[in-house]
Amino acid sequence: MAAGAMNRWTHTLADARPVPYWLDDPAKPEARPALTGDERCDLLVVGGGYSGLWTALIAKERDPGRDVVLVEGREIGWAASGRNGGFCAASLTHGTANGLARWPKEIKKLEELGAANLDAIEAAVARYSIDCDFERTGELDVATQPHQVTELRAFHAELAEAGLADGMELLDADQTREQVDSPTFLGALHDRAGVAMLHPAKLAWGLKRACLDLGVRVYENTPATRLASNGTGIAARTPYGRVFARHAALGTNVFPSLVKRVRAYTVPVYDYALMTEPLTAGQMESIGWKNRQGLGDSANQFHYFRLSSDNRVLWGGYDAVYPYGGRVRAEYDHRPETYARLADHFFTCFPQLEGVRFTHAWGGAIDTCSRFSAFFGTAHGGRVAYAAGYTGLGVGATRFGADVMLDLLSGERTERTELEMVRSKPLPFPPEPFAYTGIALTKWSLARADADGGRRNLWLKAMDGLGLGFDS
């Protein structure tokens, strides 16, 4: 982006608070006390994001007598679960295209399980009275370049041929702009029922309350620093105590796994977002966003955007930043050059909103794996289960992952554990400097493809052939 373009829009960021909008809420619940001393339980859940919360909740739903303890290193929902865009998708495979390419023989089953999982999330939100602004709005995948229109048409035809096009509608430019009006929109693929919008932090806080109501013992500011076998069970060390459990489920995602061999399968990728002030009735009318769908554009370096309950626009994505060494650090949570770039892109998409200002700007780490979708496994003789690698699409899929972890710990064969997706692993990332070099070359190649009519260079074709990728 040229310096002039950057200077034109940076003033709209002058009042932006450098905190996630969703977490900047006076209704945020107080943290539970940290663990001091020893605890004993049937199931220890490590991690207080969606992955851990769903695991604890479903464990109690399956067996109300099961004694469950959850430990969270900071506060419930403070990381990815409280910083994301709030797109709760049915897809378990980071989109049907990725699932169709990787697991063509079981994609129909994966789509069925994903739809049932989204229904179960909606049912749980109602059952536990979780006030998280849940709206089953669907999503528009919009084309902003001519080659993207061609790609969307080809993908819709592929879906139809595979019998997966139910609820998917191809829109031309006029039909797209009837839904949301941007001069950049040339067409779209409309997923009418497969995505819900929600307030991500309120979902995490609501799940915490539901867990507590069912008897889960929750300890915040209690990082699990070490995990070891202990007789027929597992022992976890925390700063001020220990937890002895029959089984453990790890929902630590982007943070280094307590099972060291799992660490090479994920890298942290930093994603950034802006939130506008609430739009006026006139501004809402100017963009015509009356059906409140979530949107994403079709570029390799894509944006995602949606409305909040009070008609703010969240605008995020595009830059996906991998820090050398793959470390998760608070200093990476903010990137002014990315905020300026996002502001420029926002007003290019919606020039009729000139004058709107941003109230919040933030970033956070995503647990990215080379196949873009979650992987699963066990350790310590089947007494520990883990799920990770959701690659930015875990708001919905983490509930499915919780079911998988509990299935694996039960030792029973289920419909889920028999899936090739569950039984297989992604290719691990290489050590440095090869990881950084490979990711940088991939990002450069993806940007070139966006600028060159979607044409993929030899590097991307080679990565495609190996089933490797980089996404957020």
Secondary structure, DSSP 4 states (H G I P E B T S, - for coil): --HHHHHHHHGGGTT-BSS-GGG--TTPPPPPPPP-EEEEEEEEEE--SHHHHHHHHHHHHH-TT--EEEE-SSSTT-SHHHHS--EEES-SSSSHHHHHHH-TTTHHHHHHHHHHHHHHHHHHHHHTT--S--B---EEEEE-SHHHHHHHHHHHHHHHHTT--TTEEEEEHHHHHHHS--TT--EEEEESSSEEE--HHHHHHHHHHHHHHTT-EEESS----EEEEETTEEEEEETTEEEEEEEEEE--TTSPPSSGGGGGG-EEEEEEEEEEPPPPHHHHHHHT--S--EEEE-SSS-EEEEE-TTS-EEEEES--BPPTT----GGGG--HHHHHHHHHHHHHH-GGGTT--EEEEEEEEEEE-TTSS-EEEEETTTTEEEEE--TT-HHHHHHHHHHHHHHHHHT---TTTTSHHHH--PPPPPPTTHHHHHHHHHHHHHHHHHHTTT---HHHHHHHHHT-----
